[in-house]
């Protein structure tokens, strides 16, 4: 089954009516994913705020194999 995605910005005064309609569509045909549109989770363009920090901590990334070897070295004392 081919699926399509729709994103809606809904005014608070009609939100309940739209949700009532969507929730009464066949469950096997529609999957609802509700997102909170507060400033905490989305910026003005609707992108995730975490995407702006991508790569910010890359300089602090630990090599897992080197970390594991160092831990084992401590255990072998």
Secondary structure, 3 states (H helix, E strand, C coil): CCCCCCCCCCCHHHHHHHHHHHHCCCCCCCCCCCCCCCCCCECCCCCEHHHHHCCCCHHHCCCHHHHHHHHHHHHCC
